[in-house]
């Protein structure tokens, strides 16, 4: 037997770290899957089902892993200190209706890819802090049951910390999250099937009455609930309290001297949609503060129907949806002659319009998420 070279130990240590990082990625996906399972059970039964007994789960889960994961990943996973808890999560997923023989090979492949990427790349990226991960979730995952389950889970701090550690090791966390989202959707559907829940998400009244310009292009879940503002902001729209407070300060700065009216705006029922629009503009690199200046350059919101708060919500939505300084006055909205003609009782629609009207809406796409070409005004003779 040859004597190990000095380079042998560092190499083995690096390889071991790569495996542990792969296992860490797997833990992240399983944590997301478990959060979705718990959320689905709370939504449909009012409570989570108890986890299976730890000792039995550890034995049963180890049997489930056979031939489904790479050997080094499987050994590191079952030999970890938290294996009993992971085993309970796995068996709870199986009892909830998830096919582990389908799920585990996909998760194992992701873990192996992470392992190989870390082994090939020793570069480290400085951690940004877990406060950044809410923003990453919003940018990476669409609104829906998976994102909401992650942010509402009591294990969210641990999930965020895991993402931070993966990022430190040079792992593409967005790619892992996208994979976790796909697995989470599968878990959501499997658990819903066992619980007898409907497959189509229920569209809330808040979503229905908000379809239109205010929510156009925004990432709004169909079950948005504005009665619970904290949940709507943090879990459904992925806007954490600190970010929301920053948006509130921006509005108050833009409406300096009109603090009472600014307070009516930020406490209005539909404020979460305004905050979501501001967040979207920031992600696009647009000057939100310059948009907000339009609230004071055009104060037509001072008069009209409804409360001051509701008129201000419409006004701020108006200035945020147009380039700075180009928003039409609220008192004189721009009229679409094409839309007016199509609704006229004396002028029938053109053949092209009739054909468009006969086409059904795209299945599964909410009205406020649909987009289409802008109609060009016809030339007059």
Secondary structure, DSSP 4 states (H G I P E B T S, - for coil): -PPPPHHHHHHHHHHHHHHHHHHHHHHHHHHHHHHHHHHHHHHHHSSPPPPPPHHHHHHHHHHHHTTTS-HHHHHHHHTSTTHHHHHHHHHHHHHTT--HHHHHHHHHHHHHHHHHHHHH---------TTHHHHHHHHHS-SSHHHHHHHHSTTHHHHHHHHHHHHHTT--HHHHHHHHHHHHHHHHHHHHHHHT--SSPPPPHHHHHHTTGGGTT----TT--TTSHHHIIIIIS---HHHHHHHHHHHHHHTTT-HHHHHHHHTSTTHHHHHHHHHHHHHTT--HHHHHTHHHH--GGGSSSS-HHHHHHHHHHHHHTS-TT-PPPGGG----HHHHHHT-SSSPPPHHHHHHHHSPPPTT--GGG---PPPPPPPP-
